[in-house]
Amino acid sequence: MTDGLWVYLATSPLLWLAGTLVVWLAATGIARLSPGNALLNPIMLSIAVIAAVLLIAGIDYGSYFAGAQFIHFLLGPATVALGIPLYENLSLVRSNLVPMLAALLMGSLAAVGSTVFLSHLFGFTPAVVASLAPKSTTAAVAMAISSGLKGDPALTAAVVVLTGICGAIVVTPMMNAMRIRDYSARGFAVGLASHGIGTARAYSVDPVAGLFSGIAMGLNAVLTSLIVHLFL
């Protein structure tokens, strides 16, 4: 019976959906062993394990995604669900509206401007610069911006994920070292710099940080799509 089940799974897209869920549960369990250790980020662990399995088994990404695309579909409802804590904390958001908008403008300009400046400094081609410029926005928006600027959406997606993982790893120790105790400021900063992955990390630290991270992620996606044209 076990052999029959394996034969069925090996030829079915369900193999990669089930495999992704198993890897995620294992990574989450490992992360719980040391809750304060940012290096045990479950997203980073899951990506590393799945990428290693695909490389070793010689499986192309298209075959993997055919099975795991249901998880990708759920990203949409999950993003919309970020509006629930926003609705529940409207008074807190209103009281921080002015500093939020100021931080949003400066953060978006810094994220795009510094990326374009460094890309030109290292002599990257225009297509690569266009691919890297929207790296701090959520993947779907960043890929659309990249495509519109004649960049490479696949490269953009990879850089977006890398940016998110780096942000999720460094945000807590960096904020602690800078003695920033306000969770609204901490969350807004990480959401602006590292989108959804940073927001997931912020929610694991504090609900208020997660709330403001989700707001920053949404607003930055809109603003980046506008200001990126100032640099390219």
VOPAGU-2260 file (C-alpha; in pm, 1 decimal, decimal comma):
REM VOPAGU-2260
SITE   aa  ch    i         X         Y         Z
SITE  MET   A    0       0,0       0,0       0,0
SITE  THR   A    1     286,3     235,1      87,2
SITE  ASP   A    2     455,8     163,4    -247,7
SITE  GLY   A    3     130,4     232,9    -429,5
SITE  LEU   A    4      87,9     563,2    -248,8
SITE  TRP   A    5     445,0     668,0    -335,0
SITE  VAL   A    6     398,4     579,4    -703,9
SITE  TYR   A    7      83,4     790,2    -710,6
SITE  LEU   A    8     246,3    1086,1    -535,5
SITE  ALA   A    9     561,7    1071,2    -749,5
SITE  THR   A   10     354,7    1124,1   -1063,3
SITE  SER   A   11     117,1    1374,7    -910,2
SITE  PRO   A   12     154,2    1748,9    -849,7
SITE  LEU   A   13      31,5    1674,0    -497,3
SITE  LEU   A   14     381,2    1546,5    -416,8
SITE  TRP   A   15     526,5    1898,0    -414,1
SITE  LEU   A   16     229,0    2049,7    -236,4
SITE  ALA   A   17     255,0    1786,4      37,3
SITE  GLY   A   18     634,9    1811,1      42,6
SITE  THR   A   19     625,1    2189,2      82,7
SITE  LEU   A   20     381,2    2163,7     373,9
SITE  VAL   A   21     591,2    1896,6     546,1
SITE  VAL   A   22     909,5    2103,0     506,1
SITE  TRP   A   23     731,6    2414,4     636,9
SITE  LEU   A   24     601,2    2229,8     944,9
SITE  ALA   A   25     949,0    2090,8    1013,9
SITE  ALA   A   26    1109,4    2435,2     970,0
SITE  THR   A   27     850,8    2590,6    1202,1
SITE  GLY   A   28     924,6    2324,0    1462,5
SITE  ILE   A   29    1298,3    2395,1    1437,8
SITE  ALA   A   30    1236,5    2770,1    1471,7
SITE  ARG   A   31    1035,7    2710,3    1790,2
SITE  LEU   A   32    1339,4    2545,3    1950,4
SITE  SER   A   33    1503,6    2888,9    1965,8
SITE  PRO   A   34    1232,9    3158,1    1929,4
SITE  GLY   A   35    1474,2    3451,0    1944,6
SITE  ASN   A   36    1714,7    3316,3    1682,5
SITE  ALA   A   37    1653,2    3502,9    1355,3
SITE  LEU   A   38    1886,2    3263,6    1169,3
SITE  LEU   A   39    1624,0    2991,3    1219,0
SITE  ASN   A   40    1366,6    3180,3    1015,6
SITE  PRO   A   41    1124,1    2910,0     889,2
SITE  ILE   A   42    1090,4    3073,0     545,8
SITE  MET   A   43    1465,1    3072,1     494,0
SITE  LEU   A   44    1496,3    2712,7     617,6
SITE  SER   A   45    1212,0    2595,4     394,4
SITE  ILE   A   46    1357,6    2761,6      84,3
SITE  ALA   A   47    1700,4    2611,2     152,4
SITE  VAL   A   48    1565,3    2258,5     200,1
SITE  ILE   A   49    1329,6    2264,5     -99,1
SITE  ALA   A   50    1595,0    2417,8    -326,3
SITE  ALA   A   51    1842,6    2148,2    -219,7
SITE  VAL   A   52    1588,2    1871,5    -285,3
SITE  LEU   A   53    1506,7    2009,0    -631,6
SITE  LEU   A   54    1875,9    2038,0    -722,4
SITE  ILE   A   55    1963,0    1689,1    -599,0
SITE  ALA   A   56    1658,3    1529,8    -763,6
SITE  GLY   A   57    1703,3    1726,7   -1089,2
SITE  ILE   A   58    1351,5    1868,1   -1073,6
SITE  ASP   A   59    1289,5    2189,8   -1265,5
SITE  TYR   A   60    1104,4    2476,8   -1098,8
SITE  GLY   A   61     806,9    2451,1   -1339,0
SITE  SER   A   62     735,3    2095,0   -1227,9
SITE  TYR   A   63     762,3    2194,3    -863,0
SITE  PHE   A   64     539,1    2499,9    -904,1
SITE  ALA   A   65     270,9    2294,2   -1081,5
SITE  GLY   A   66     215,5    2118,3    -750,3
SITE  ALA   A   67     281,9    2400,2    -506,2
SITE  GLN   A   68      87,4    2674,4    -686,8
SITE  PHE   A   69    -209,0    2637,5    -449,5
SITE  ILE   A   70      12,9    2785,3    -176,9
SITE  HIS   A   71      95,3    3072,1    -412,9
SITE  PHE   A   72    -277,9    3127,3    -465,3
SITE  LEU   A   73    -328,4    3164,8     -90,6
SITE  LEU   A   74     -88,6    3461,4     -82,3
SITE  GLY   A   75    -366,7    3681,8    -219,7
SITE  PRO   A   76    -623,3    3612,7      56,4
SITE  ALA   A   77    -345,4    3626,6     317,9
SITE  THR   A   78    -245,2    3974,5     198,9
SITE  VAL   A   79    -606,4    4093,3     204,4
SITE  ALA   A   80    -642,6    3953,8     557,7
SITE  LEU   A   81    -379,8    4204,0     674,7
SITE  GLY   A   82    -659,3    4461,6     654,3
SITE  ILE   A   83    -835,6    4304,9     957,0
SITE  PRO   A   84    -583,2    4418,4    1222,0
SITE  LEU   A   85    -567,7    4754,5    1043,4
SITE  TYR   A   86    -943,6    4797,0    1089,2
SITE  GLU   A   87    -921,6    4690,4    1453,2
SITE  ASN   A   88    -649,4    4947,6    1529,2
SITE  LEU   A   89    -760,7    5247,6    1324,9
SITE  SER   A   90    -724,7    5491,9    1615,5
SITE  LEU   A   91    -363,9    5386,4    1673,0
SITE  VAL   A   92    -288,6    5421,0    1302,0
SITE  ARG   A   93    -448,0    5769,0    1287,0
SITE  SER   A   94    -235,9    5890,5    1579,1
SITE  ASN   A   95      80,7    5789,5    1389,2
SITE  LEU   A   96     -29,7    5902,5    1043,5
SITE  VAL   A   97     207,7    6197,3     994,4
SITE  PRO   A   98     530,1    6021,0    1101,9
SITE  MET   A   99     421,0    5715,3     903,1
SITE  LEU   A  100     382,7    5909,9     579,6
SITE  ALA   A  101     714,5    6089,8     633,2
SITE  ALA   A  102     892,4    5759,1     698,6
SITE  LEU   A  103     721,8    5603,2     396,7
SITE  LEU   A  104     841,7    5873,6     159,7
SITE  MET   A  105    1199,0    5876,2     289,1
SITE  GLY   A  106    1218,1    5497,4     309,7
SITE  SER   A  107    1086,5    5441,7     -42,4
SITE  LEU   A  108    1321,7    5701,2    -188,6
SITE  ALA   A  109    1616,5    5550,0      -1,0
SITE  ALA   A  110    1531,8    5192,1    -103,4
SITE  VAL   A  111    1498,3    5266,4    -474,0
SITE  GLY   A  112    1759,4    5542,9    -493,5
SITE  SER   A  113    2035,2    5351,2    -316,4
SITE  THR   A  114    1970,8    5040,4    -527,9
SITE  VAL   A  115    1986,5    5233,3    -855,0
SITE  PHE   A  116    2297,3    5424,3    -742,7
SITE  LEU   A  117    2486,4    5108,4    -641,9
SITE  SER   A  118    2373,8    4926,6    -958,2
SITE  HIS   A  119    2516,3    5201,6   -1177,8
SITE  LEU   A  120    2829,5    5211,8    -961,6
SITE  PHE   A  121    2893,0    4841,3   -1030,9
SITE  GLY   A  122    2815,8    4880,5   -1401,3
SITE  PHE   A  123    2501,9    4668,2   -1418,6
SITE  THR   A  124    2305,3    4669,5   -1743,2
SITE  PRO   A  125    1979,5    4871,6   -1763,5
SITE  ALA   A  126    1777,7    4548,0   -1755,1
SITE  VAL   A  127    1945,3    4438,1   -1431,3
SITE  VAL   A  128    1900,6    4783,3   -1275,3
SITE  ALA   A  129    1529,5    4771,1   -1361,7
SITE  SER   A  130    1509,1    4422,8   -1209,9
SITE  LEU   A  131    1670,3    4528,6    -881,0
SITE  ALA   A  132    1507,2    4869,5    -828,1
SITE  PRO   A  133    1170,3    4745,9    -684,2
SITE  LYS   A  134    1330,6    4482,3    -455,1
SITE  SER   A  135    1171,3    4619,5    -135,1
SITE  THR   A  136     810,9    4578,5    -250,2
SITE  THR   A  137     599,3    4265,4    -236,4
SITE  ALA   A  138     682,1    4012,3    -509,7
SITE  ALA   A  139     372,5    4049,3    -727,3
SITE  VAL   A  140     407,6    4428,6    -750,1
SITE  ALA   A  141     786,0    4415,5    -788,5
SITE  MET   A  142     761,9    4170,1   -1079,6
SITE  ALA   A  143     501,3    4387,4   -1252,9
SITE  ILE   A  144     721,6    4696,7   -1210,8
SITE  SER   A  145    1024,1    4506,5   -1339,2
SITE  SER   A  146     834,3    4376,9   -1641,8
SITE  GLY   A  147     708,1    4726,7   -1724,9
SITE  LEU   A  148    1064,5    4863,0   -1713,9
SITE  LYS   A  149    1196,4    4580,7   -1937,9
SITE  GLY   A  150    1369,4    4407,7   -1649,7
SITE  ASP   A  151    1377,9    4035,2   -1570,4
SITE  PRO   A  152    1081,6    3940,5   -1345,5
SITE  ALA   A  153    1247,3    3610,1   -1248,8
SITE  LEU   A  154    1557,1    3793,9   -1124,3
SITE  THR   A  155    1332,6    4042,9    -946,5
SITE  ALA   A  156    1145,2    3765,3    -767,0
SITE  ALA   A  157    1471,3    3610,8    -646,0
SITE  VAL   A  158    1603,8    3944,5    -519,0
SITE  VAL   A  159    1272,4    4026,1    -349,2
SITE  VAL   A  160    1282,9    3697,8    -156,3
SITE  LEU   A  161    1648,6    3754,5     -63,5
SITE  THR   A  162    1569,5    4107,0      55,2
SITE  GLY   A  163    1282,9    3979,5     267,8
SITE  ILE   A  164    1491,0    3707,1     429,7
SITE  CYS   A  165    1778,4    3946,9     506,0
SITE  GLY   A  166    1534,1    4194,6     659,0
SITE  ALA   A  167    1368,2    3927,1     871,4
SITE  ILE   A  168    1708,0    3813,8    1002,3
SITE  VAL   A  169    1864,4    4149,6    1086,6
SITE  VAL   A  170    1564,3    4356,1    1197,9
SITE  THR   A  171    1534,5    4243,4    1560,5
SITE  PRO   A  172    1906,3    4253,2    1656,9
SITE  MET   A  173    1952,1    4580,7    1466,0
SITE  MET   A  174    1654,3    4748,8    1634,4
SITE  ASN   A  175    1769,0    4622,7    1974,2
SITE  ALA   A  176    2121,2    4755,4    1911,1
SITE  MET   A  177    1973,6    5094,7    1812,8
SITE  ARG   A  178    1756,2    5086,3    2128,9
SITE  ILE   A  179    1436,3    5144,9    1932,7
SITE  ARG   A  180    1162,6    5018,1    2165,3
SITE  ASP   A  181     854,4    5149,2    1982,8
SITE  TYR   A  182     701,8    4847,1    1809,9
SITE  SER   A  183     504,4    5062,6    1568,2
SITE  ALA   A  184     830,3    5218,7    1440,8
SITE  ARG   A  185    1008,4    4881,9    1434,0
SITE  GLY   A  186     727,6    4718,2    1240,5
SITE  PHE   A  187     688,1    5001,6     992,4
SITE  ALA   A  188    1059,5    4997,8     914,5
SITE  VAL   A  189    1076,9    4625,3     847,1
SITE  GLY   A  190     758,2    4621,5     639,2
SITE  LEU   A  191     887,7    4906,1     425,8
SITE  ALA   A  192    1226,1    4742,2     370,0
SITE  SER   A  193    1137,6    4373,8     347,7
SITE  HIS   A  194     764,7    4344,6     258,4
SITE  GLY   A  195     573,5    4022,9     341,4
SITE  ILE   A  196     858,3    3813,7     479,7
SITE  GLY   A  197     954,7    4096,1     713,6
SITE  THR   A  198     588,9    4133,4     810,8
SITE  ALA   A  199     565,7    3765,6     902,4
SITE  ARG   A  200     870,1    3811,5    1123,5
SITE  ALA   A  201     723,1    4127,6    1277,8
SITE  TYR   A  202     399,2    3946,6    1370,3
SITE  SER   A  203     603,2    3676,8    1542,8
SITE  VAL   A  204     766,8    3943,3    1761,1
SITE  ASP   A  205     471,0    4169,7    1846,3
SITE  PRO   A  206     115,1    4223,1    1709,2
SITE  VAL   A  207     159,9    4601,6    1688,0
SITE  ALA   A  208     484,3    4557,5    1495,1
SITE  GLY   A  209     304,7    4321,3    1256,2
SITE  LEU   A  210      19,6    4568,5    1208,4
SITE  PHE   A  211     247,0    4857,6    1113,6
SITE  SER   A  212     465,0    4630,8     902,0
SITE  GLY   A  213     161,8    4526,6     697,7
SITE  ILE   A  214      62,7    4892,4     647,8
SITE  ALA   A  215     414,2    4983,7     535,6
SITE  MET   A  216     425,5    4691,2     294,1
SITE  GLY   A  217      99,5    4796,7     125,6
SITE  LEU   A  218     179,2    5168,2     106,3
SITE  ASN   A  219     532,6    5106,7     -16,0
SITE  ALA   A  220     405,1    4889,6    -301,2
SITE  VAL   A  221     194,6    5181,4    -426,9
SITE  LEU   A  222     458,9    5449,4    -376,4
SITE  THR   A  223     744,9    5248,6    -526,6
SITE  SER   A  224     547,4    5190,7    -846,0
SITE  LEU   A  225     536,5    5571,6    -880,9
SITE  ILE   A  226     879,2    5687,9    -766,7
SITE  VAL   A  227    1079,0    5419,9    -947,5
SITE  HIS   A  228    1018,8    5617,8   -1266,5
SITE  LEU   A  229    1206,3    5912,0   -1111,9
SITE  PHE   A  230    1524,6    5706,2   -1110,4
SITE  LEU   A  231    1490,1    5502,9   -1431,0
